[in-house]
Amino acid sequence: MAEGKIGRVVQVIGPVLDVEFPKGELPEIYNAVVVEDEGKETGVPIHVIAEVAQHLGENRVRCISMKPTDGMVRGMKAIDTGSPITMPVGE
């Protein structure tokens, strides 16, 4: 996956994630954001895709996770894919 805009998770409430990006690099609404962590600190590897649902201001976006957020903590890297969530269908 090509590296896009990189932010950090600042809040996790159930399936809702708040992610902070550098100034001027907010992802568009409906973009997919991938949160990845090898699990060195928590012991749980994380690979979660979330969809940007809202711009909150202060360089933050609110995302809805497509998988459980168990083991996710503040500070994890979040990468904007630059495109919406996609799902292959058919042959």
C-alpha positions in Angstrom: 0.0 0.0 0.0 1.3 3.4 -0.9 2.0 5.7 2.1 -0.5 8.5 2.2 -1.0 11.2 4.8 0.0 9.9 8.2 -1.8 10.8 11.4 -2.1 9.5 15.0 -5.0 8.0 16.9 -6.0 10.5 19.7 -9.2 8.8 21.0 -10.9 5.5 20.8 -14.5 5.0 22.0 -15.8 1.6 20.9 -15.9 1.6 17.0 -15.3 5.4 16.9 -11.8 6.7 16.4 -10.6 10.3 16.4 -7.4 10.8 14.4 -5.2 13.8 14.2 -3.3 14.7 11.0 -0.7 17.3 10.3 -2.0 20.8 9.5 -3.4 21.0 6.0 -3.4 17.2 5.4 -6.9 16.1 6.5 -8.4 13.2 4.5 -11.6 13.7 2.7 -15.0 12.5 4.1 -15.6 8.8 3.2 -11.8 8.1 2.7 -10.5 4.9 4.2 -8.0 5.2 7.0 -5.8 2.2 8.0 -4.6 1.9 11.6 -1.6 -0.5 11.8 0.5 -1.6 14.7 2.8 -4.6 15.0 1.9 -5.0 18.7 5.3 -4.6 20.2 3.9 -2.6 23.1 0.5 -4.1 23.5 1.1 -7.6 22.4 -1.8 -7.4 20.0 -1.1 -6.7 16.3 -3.7 -4.3 14.8 -4.8 -3.9 11.2 -8.1 -2.0 11.2 -9.8 0.0 8.3 -12.0 2.9 9.3 -14.0 5.4 7.2 -13.8 9.1 7.8 -17.2 10.3 8.9 -16.6 13.9 10.1 -14.1 16.7 10.2 -13.9 17.9 13.9 -11.6 20.8 13.5 -8.1 21.2 15.1 -6.7 18.9 12.4 -8.8 16.0 13.6 -11.3 13.6 11.9 -13.8 11.2 13.4 -13.7 7.7 11.8 -16.0 4.7 12.1 -14.1 1.4 12.3 -15.1 -1.6 10.2 -13.6 -4.1 12.7 -13.4 -4.3 16.5 -10.9 -1.8 18.0 -9.8 -4.2 20.8 -6.2 -3.4 21.7 -6.1 -0.1 20.0 -4.5 2.8 21.9 -3.7 6.4 21.5 -0.7 7.2 19.4 -1.0 4.4 16.9 -0.2 5.3 13.3 -3.2 6.0 11.0 -2.6 6.2 7.2 -5.1 7.9 4.8 -5.4 5.7 1.7 -6.6 8.6 -0.4 -9.7 6.7 -1.6 -12.9 5.2 -0.2 -13.3 1.7 1.2 -13.5 -0.8 -1.6 -14.6 -4.4 -1.8 -13.9 -6.8 -4.7 -17.0 -8.4 -6.0 -17.6 -11.0 -8.7 -14.9 -12.8 -10.7 
